[in-house]
Amino acid sequence: MKAGQVFRCFTAKDGRAVILRTPRWEDLDDLLDFYNSLVDEGVDITDLPTEKVTREEETSWLGRRLADIENDRIIGIVAEVDERVVANSEVERKSGIMGHVGKLGILIKAGFRDIGIGTEMMKALIAESRRMGLKVLVLDVFASNNRARHLYKKVGFEETGRIPKGIGRKGEYIDLIRMTMTL
């Protein structure tokens, strides 16, 4: 995949135009703002940092991601609305004897949830995972993240495991759920 490659354009439920595409260097400041807004919000996401990231950290992360996307090690898709990145998602291929498995992650900025962006991103990730030859997709989700769990079930994921109290945050423990889709 190439940087900025468009997968599809659609109109969200709220009437805004959405472009699903691969990320590009020009997205750096949008992605930095996006991730730090999720940290401020305290969203229930398993791999999200708990501290804000610096521009230097984001530059390093984006450089690695763009190289991995170009070399087909990762499927990366962002959603753009009004020329701003409002969602980011990826499927990372596991290695070795698990090379047929991809780990999926998706993040959507507040104000852009429940308008169809997540569903369309998931459909694009699933289609690209098939194109890449993956056979299984997995993801982890907080048991308390009902919105995400609903989306994952809607597109065909099933709960295949649970770690009771697998997430420890702010003195509370929440179950971690593993969901899987066979392609």
C-alpha positions, 0 to 999 in steps of 0.5 A: 500500500502507498501513503494516502491511498484512498479505499473509499469515500462515503457520507456519514449518518450525520451528512459529513463526507468521509474519506478512508485512506492510508495515512501519510506524513502530512497527518502527523499533527492531526494524529498527534492531536487525535491520540492526545484527545483520546488520552484526555478522554480516558477511553477504554482502549487496551493499547492506548498510552496513558500519558500524552505523546510528544511530537517527537514520539508521534513522528517516530511512531508514524515513520515506523507505521508508514514503512510497515504499511508500504511493506505490507506488514500492517494495514493502516486506514485513517478516516478523514473528515473536513481535511482532518484525521478523526479515526485511525485503525490497523491490522498488524500481521503476527509473525512466525507460526502465527503469520496467518493472524492479524491483530486489529485495532481501531480508534475514533475521536469523540464527536465522530462515533456512532455515525458509521465511520467505525463500521466502514473502517472495519469493513475495509480492514476485513477486506484488506486482511483477506487481500493480504491473505490473513485467515484470522483476525483478533482484537482485545476490548474492555468488557465495559466498552459496549459501543466497541463490542457492539460494532465488532459483533455487528461485523462478525467478530465473536467473543472467544476468550476473557481474562477476568480483571485483565485490565487494571485502571484507576484502582478498578479491574475490568475484564479483558475480552478477546474477540476473533473472526475467521476470514 
